[in-house]
Amino acid sequence: MNLNESVALVTGANRGLGARLVQELLRAGAAKVYTTSRTPGAVAADVAADPRVTTLTLDITDPASVKQAAAAAQDVTVLVNNAGVLTFGSALDGDLDAFERDLRTNYLGTLRVTRAFVPALERNAPAAVVNVLTLIALAPVTPMAGYSASKAAAHSATQALRAELRERGIAVLGAYPGGIDTDMLAGVDAAKAPPEVVAMRIIAALGAHQTVVFPDDASAGAGGVYLQDPLKLEQMLLGS
Ligand SMILES: NC(=O)c1ccc[n+]([C@@H]2O[C@H](COP(=O)([O-])OP(=O)(O)OC[C@H]3O[C@@H](n4cnc5c(N)ncnc54)[C@H](OP(=O)(O)O)[C@@H]3O)[C@@H](O)[C@H]2O)c1
């Protein structure tokens, strides 16, 4: 995907990885970036002031909000599904209501946004969809079992969409980071990659027409294991 003069839209762009993805898209030559957030005015003032940036309100779990954003951004050529939530809890004792919230956001929300933007992306093709997933979509970790399942569903949707969208001129990139140093993992004592590095590698992979990226050193190593032997990754992550 040639990002020069592209028109991108990033969900959950007000903080964390999403804010870094906006910066990388601008650095890669995007003509316009829609920075979307569920709270109006949440995008940093200096980013919003950039003449290439247009801010929109978008809650990916709200069908009316998704429809409104899609209607307002008809010129999009790159959709970056970054917004996500994480609930901690194991498969046996995690709160099922919270698991459902993760599924509604990470799986159904991502799918809803993608469906809403496909007509514009197809019209503006060549185009691309980037889904920010996680390494633990490919094998879970015990304390994040519900989140892993929601991202596994989004991973499956990513594969299904890749096949369906190819013939419409829309490429699909799945990104599978390991831990990133953002609010999502605040308080978790683990190795975390800087979000700017993860964002840079995701956008580089998009520019290089990749379909899959493991965008940090930890996920690159573990992703290599997964590609060789999926069961081995399961054993590594679950200690089983
Ligand atoms: N951090 C990690 O270790 C890690 C690892 C692998 C993958 N990821 C994935 O990377 C992506 C970005 O996460 P992050 O680390 O940047 O987390 P973060 O700092 O918690 O940011 C999450 C972003 O998603 C937005 N969001 C949540 N629910 C939304 C909704 N219903 N509609 C619109 N926006 C919504 C948040 O908006 P508000 O400000 O309104 O809450 C926020 O902008 C997520 O998909 C996450 O699963 C993260």
The ligand as a MOL file (V3000), in Angstrom:
LIG
                    3D

  0  0  0     0  0            999 V3000
M  V30 BEGIN CTAB
M  V30 COUNTS 48 52 0 0 0
M  V30 BEGIN ATOM
M  V30 1 N -1.0620 -2.4840 25.4340 0
M  V30 2 C -0.7460 -3.7120 25.0420 0
M  V30 3 O 0.0520 -4.4190 25.6910 0
M  V30 4 C -1.3250 -4.2750 23.7780 0
M  V30 5 C -0.7570 -5.4480 23.2490 0
M  V30 6 C -1.2510 -5.9900 22.0840 0
M  V30 7 C -2.3150 -5.3720 21.4490 0
M  V30 8 N -2.8660 -4.2460 21.9610 0 CHG=1
M  V30 9 C -3.9860 -3.6410 21.2640 0
M  V30 10 O -3.6090 -2.3590 20.8110 0
M  V30 11 C -4.7630 -1.5350 20.6670 0
M  V30 12 C -4.5170 -0.2160 21.3580 0
M  V30 13 O -4.3850 -0.4650 22.7490 0
M  V30 14 P -3.5210 0.4710 23.7200 0
M  V30 15 O -2.4320 -0.3640 24.2740 0
M  V30 16 O -3.2120 1.7540 23.0670 0 CHG=-1
M  V30 17 O -4.5980 0.6520 24.8740 0
M  V30 18 P -5.1480 1.9400 25.6090 0
M  V30 19 O -4.0350 2.8610 25.9230 0
M  V30 20 O -5.9880 1.4010 26.7100 0
M  V30 21 O -6.0650 2.6550 24.4960 0
M  V30 22 C -7.2180 2.0190 24.0390 0
M  V30 23 C -7.9050 2.9560 23.0660 0
M  V30 24 O -9.0890 2.3080 22.5820 0
M  V30 25 C -10.1670 3.2160 22.7710 0
M  V30 26 N -11.4590 2.5410 22.9130 0
M  V30 27 C -11.8190 1.5820 23.7920 0
M  V30 28 N -13.1020 1.2360 23.6020 0
M  V30 29 C -13.5540 1.9860 22.5530 0
M  V30 30 C -14.7890 2.0950 21.8950 0
M  V30 31 N -15.8560 1.3810 22.2480 0
M  V30 32 N -14.8750 2.9560 20.8370 0
M  V30 33 C -13.8250 3.7020 20.4550 0
M  V30 34 N -12.6340 3.6750 21.0870 0
M  V30 35 C -12.5090 2.8180 22.1230 0
M  V30 36 C -9.7940 3.9990 24.0180 0
M  V30 37 O -10.6040 5.1520 24.1120 0
M  V30 38 P -10.9330 5.8700 25.5300 0
M  V30 39 O -9.8010 6.8290 25.7820 0
M  V30 40 O -12.2320 6.5530 25.2760 0
M  V30 41 O -11.0280 4.7890 26.5620 0
M  V30 42 C -8.3490 4.2740 23.7190 0
M  V30 43 O -8.2100 5.3190 22.7940 0
M  V30 44 C -5.9240 -2.3390 21.2730 0
M  V30 45 O -6.6590 -2.9670 20.2500 0
M  V30 46 C -5.2160 -3.3980 22.1030 0
M  V30 47 O -5.9940 -4.5430 22.3140 0
M  V30 48 C -2.3880 -3.6670 23.1120 0
M  V30 END ATOM
M  V30 BEGIN BOND
M  V30 1 1 1 2
M  V30 2 2 2 3
M  V30 3 1 2 4
M  V30 4 1 4 5
M  V30 5 2 4 48
M  V30 6 2 5 6
M  V30 7 1 6 7
M  V30 8 2 7 8
M  V30 9 1 8 9
M  V30 10 1 8 48
M  V30 11 1 9 10
M  V30 12 1 9 46
M  V30 13 1 10 11
M  V30 14 1 11 12
M  V30 15 1 11 44
M  V30 16 1 12 13
M  V30 17 1 13 14
M  V30 18 2 14 15
M  V30 19 1 14 16
M  V30 20 1 14 17
M  V30 21 1 17 18
M  V30 22 2 18 19
M  V30 23 1 18 20
M  V30 24 1 18 21
M  V30 25 1 21 22
M  V30 26 1 22 23
M  V30 27 1 23 24
M  V30 28 1 23 42
M  V30 29 1 24 25
M  V30 30 1 25 26
M  V30 31 1 25 36
M  V30 32 1 26 27
M  V30 33 1 26 35
M  V30 34 2 27 28
M  V30 35 1 28 29
M  V30 36 1 29 30
M  V30 37 2 29 35
M  V30 38 1 30 31
M  V30 39 2 30 32
M  V30 40 1 32 33
M  V30 41 2 33 34
M  V30 42 1 34 35
M  V30 43 1 36 37
M  V30 44 1 36 42
M  V30 45 1 37 38
M  V30 46 2 38 39
M  V30 47 1 38 40
M  V30 48 1 38 41
M  V30 49 1 42 43
M  V30 50 1 44 45
M  V30 51 1 44 46
M  V30 52 1 46 47
M  V30 END BOND
M  V30 END CTAB
M  END
